[in-house]
Each structure stands twice: as C-alpha cells, then as structure tokens.
C-alpha cells in the first residue's frame, strides 16, 4: 500500500491520549475508535462493529450462544495493546450494576497471544466482531453473540484539518476506507 502512494507506512499502537496528541506525534492519518475529536481534527466514519464473545471451539460451557449468567461465571481475558488502554470500559458500562461480577483474570498485549490463550483455556474474550474474525484464523476458536448489549464500536479515520485539501492525503484516506469496507463489509 505504501508503494502505491510513494509513501512509507508505519503501523503503531495508539497510546491512550487525545486525538490531537496522537496526530502531533507525527501520524498523518490514524484508524481507530475515537470519542472526542477536537475541531482541529477531521474525522471520517468507516464502519460500526458489534461486540461478540470469543472462546475455544470446544468450550465446555459455551455452545452457539451464552447466557448472561454463564458470561459472568466465566473468567475473562482482555487485550491491552497500549499501556493506558481500557478495553473493558464499554463492557463495564453496559453491564451497569453487574460490572463487578465480571472477573478479568488474564491480560495480554497482543491479539495473536490472546488467540493462543483462548484456544488452550476456558476464558472468554469480548471484542468487536470484525476483529474476532481475524482471531478465528489464529486458533481453534468460535465466536458467539455477546449476552451483554454493548453499543456498537464506531471506527473512524482521523487527520489534522490542514490535510483536508491535500490530494495525495485524500487518496491515501480513500484507499484505507476502501480496504476497511472490503474487509469489514460496512458501508461508508
């Protein structure tokens, strides 16, 4: 992809900071889930993703679906891709008064490691459906609907407004958007 635009491509994890700070660190465009975007930052919604649960394929307590009771009884895995990430916050909010019953007993920094841990344990990971599909390629896993009604995760591109009129930058953003639509099947 970088060759097509005559640019170098670097993929980094996003630290848990403001969108403006992330862009000030030298990123030209960032793909992620952003809640508060300041006026100096442009944003383009790419797709929305529901939350699902991932468990090992032969999990003894999870068949094609899972009850909320089973969900709360199981031990949970979380992926912390950045030091200040809070991946369980949306789940805790959705659980409300039952949030304290969800026991996260394992945290890992990489999704590839999460797939391995899930395949060899009875843990459950709650994550977005699109990224869960990627995990299925890494291990003997299955995806089931989440018994918790977590609001859809909105994924967007962000960039400094100073790039709004830059044709090369716009072409790069368009290419990223097309890849996301092709991969995740949502419309722009």
C-alpha positions as CSV (number, residue, x, y, z in Angstrom):
1,X,0.0,0.0,0.0
2,X,2.8,2.4,0.9
3,X,4.4,1.9,-2.6
4,X,1.2,2.8,-4.3
5,X,1.3,6.3,-2.7
6,X,5.1,6.8,-2.8
7,X,5.0,6.9,1.0
8,X,6.4,5.0,3.9
9,X,3.8,3.2,6.0
10,X,4.3,2.6,9.7
11,X,1.7,0.9,11.9
12,X,1.8,1.7,15.6
13,X,-0.4,1.1,18.6
14,X,-2.3,4.2,19.7
15,X,-1.4,5.4,23.2
16,X,-4.3,6.3,25.4
17,X,-4.1,10.1,24.8
18,X,-6.1,12.7,23.0
19,X,-6.5,12.5,19.2
20,X,-4.7,15.8,18.8
21,X,-1.6,14.5,20.7
22,X,-1.6,11.3,18.7
23,X,-1.5,13.3,15.5
24,X,1.1,15.7,16.9
25,X,3.4,12.6,17.3
26,X,3.9,12.5,13.6
27,X,1.0,10.4,12.4
28,X,-0.6,11.7,9.2
29,X,-3.8,9.6,9.5
30,X,-5.0,7.3,12.3
31,X,-7.5,4.5,12.2
32,X,-9.3,3.7,15.5
33,X,-12.3,4.4,17.7
34,X,-12.4,8.0,18.9
35,X,-15.0,9.6,21.1
36,X,-14.0,13.2,21.5
37,X,-12.5,14.7,18.3
38,X,-11.4,18.4,18.6
39,X,-12.2,20.9,15.9
40,X,-8.7,20.9,14.5
41,X,-9.1,17.2,13.6
42,X,-11.1,15.8,10.7
43,X,-12.9,12.5,11.1
44,X,-14.4,10.0,8.6
45,X,-16.6,7.2,9.9
46,X,-15.6,3.9,8.3
47,X,-17.7,1.2,9.9
48,X,-19.5,0.2,13.1
49,X,-18.9,-3.1,14.8
50,X,-21.0,-5.1,17.3
51,X,-19.4,-6.9,20.2
52,X,-19.2,-10.6,20.4
53,X,-17.5,-13.2,22.6
54,X,-14.6,-15.5,21.6
55,X,-14.0,-18.8,23.3
56,X,-12.2,-22.1,22.3
57,X,-14.1,-24.2,19.8
58,X,-14.8,-27.0,22.2
59,X,-15.6,-24.8,25.3
60,X,-17.5,-27.0,27.8
61,X,-19.9,-24.3,28.8
62,X,-20.5,-22.3,25.6
63,X,-22.4,-23.7,22.7
64,X,-23.9,-21.5,20.0
65,X,-24.9,-18.8,22.5
66,X,-24.1,-17.9,26.1
67,X,-26.4,-16.7,28.9
68,X,-25.5,-13.6,30.9
69,X,-25.1,-15.9,34.0
70,X,-22.5,-18.1,32.2
71,X,-20.8,-15.0,30.9
72,X,-20.4,-13.6,34.4
73,X,-19.4,-17.0,35.8
74,X,-16.5,-17.4,33.3
75,X,-13.1,-15.9,33.7
76,X,-12.3,-13.2,31.2
77,X,-9.3,-12.3,29.0
78,X,-8.5,-8.7,27.9
79,X,-6.1,-7.5,25.3
80,X,-4.2,-4.3,26.4
81,X,-2.5,-3.1,23.1
82,X,-1.3,0.1,24.8
83,X,-0.3,0.8,28.4
84,X,-3.2,3.2,29.1
85,X,-5.9,1.3,27.1
86,X,-9.2,0.5,28.9
87,X,-10.8,-2.2,26.7
88,X,-13.3,-3.3,29.3
89,X,-14.8,0.1,30.0
90,X,-17.6,-0.2,27.4
91,X,-18.4,-3.6,28.7
92,X,-18.5,-2.4,32.3
93,X,-20.8,0.5,31.3
94,X,-23.1,-1.9,29.5
95,X,-23.2,-4.3,32.5
96,X,-24.1,-1.5,34.9
97,X,-24.6,-2.8,38.4
98,X,-23.4,-6.3,37.4
99,X,-19.9,-5.0,36.2
100,X,-18.2,-6.0,39.4
101,X,-19.2,-9.7,38.7
102,X,-17.1,-9.8,35.5
103,X,-13.7,-11.2,36.5
104,X,-10.8,-10.4,34.2
105,X,-8.1,-12.8,35.3
106,X,-5.7,-12.6,32.3
107,X,-4.5,-9.6,30.3
108,X,-2.2,-9.9,27.3
109,X,-0.7,-7.2,25.0
110,X,-1.4,-8.9,21.6
111,X,-4.4,-10.4,19.9
112,X,-2.3,-13.2,18.5
113,X,-1.3,-14.2,22.0
114,X,-5.0,-13.9,23.1
115,X,-6.0,-16.4,20.4
116,X,-3.4,-18.9,21.7
117,X,-4.5,-18.4,25.3
118,X,-8.2,-18.7,24.4
119,X,-7.6,-21.9,22.4
120,X,-5.9,-23.5,25.5
121,X,-8.3,-22.3,28.2
122,X,-11.9,-21.8,29.3
123,X,-11.5,-18.0,29.2
124,X,-13.8,-15.7,27.2
125,X,-12.8,-12.5,25.3
126,X,-15.4,-9.8,24.5
127,X,-14.4,-7.9,21.4
128,X,-15.7,-6.5,18.2
129,X,-16.9,-8.9,15.5
130,X,-14.6,-7.8,12.7
131,X,-11.5,-8.3,14.8
132,X,-12.9,-11.6,16.2
133,X,-13.0,-13.0,12.6
134,X,-9.3,-12.4,12.4
135,X,-8.7,-14.3,15.6
136,X,-10.5,-17.3,14.2
137,X,-7.7,-17.6,11.7
138,X,-5.2,-17.9,14.5
139,X,-6.6,-20.7,16.6
140,X,-9.3,-23.3,17.2
141,X,-11.9,-20.8,18.4
142,X,-15.5,-19.9,17.9
143,X,-17.5,-16.6,18.1
144,X,-20.8,-16.3,19.8
145,X,-23.1,-13.4,20.3
146,X,-22.4,-11.3,23.4
147,X,-25.1,-11.7,26.1
148,X,-24.2,-8.1,27.1
149,X,-25.8,-5.3,24.9
150,X,-22.6,-3.2,24.3
151,X,-23.2,-0.2,22.0
152,X,-21.6,-0.6,18.6
153,X,-18.0,0.4,18.3
154,X,-17.5,3.1,15.7
155,X,-14.2,3.0,13.8
156,X,-13.0,6.2,12.0
157,X,-10.1,7.8,10.3
158,X,-8.8,11.0,11.8
159,X,-6.3,13.5,10.5
160,X,-5.3,17.2,11.0
161,X,-7.6,19.5,9.1
162,X,-4.5,21.1,7.5
163,X,-4.5,17.9,5.2
164,X,-8.1,18.4,4.1
165,X,-7.2,19.9,0.7
166,X,-4.1,17.7,0.1
167,X,-4.9,15.4,-2.9
168,X,-2.3,12.7,-2.0
169,X,-3.5,12.6,1.6
170,X,-7.1,12.3,0.4
171,X,-6.1,9.4,-1.9
172,X,-4.5,7.6,1.0
173,X,-7.6,8.1,3.2
174,X,-9.8,6.9,0.4
175,X,-7.6,3.7,-0.1
176,X,-7.8,3.0,3.6
177,X,-11.6,3.5,3.6
178,X,-11.9,1.1,0.6
179,X,-9.8,-1.6,2.4
180,X,-11.9,-1.2,5.5
181,X,-15.2,-1.6,3.6
182,X,-13.8,-4.6,1.7
183,X,-12.6,-6.3,4.8
184,X,-15.3,-5.4,7.3
185,X,-18.3,-5.1,4.9
186,X,-19.8,-1.9,6.2
187,X,-20.8,1.0,4.0
188,X,-19.2,4.4,4.4
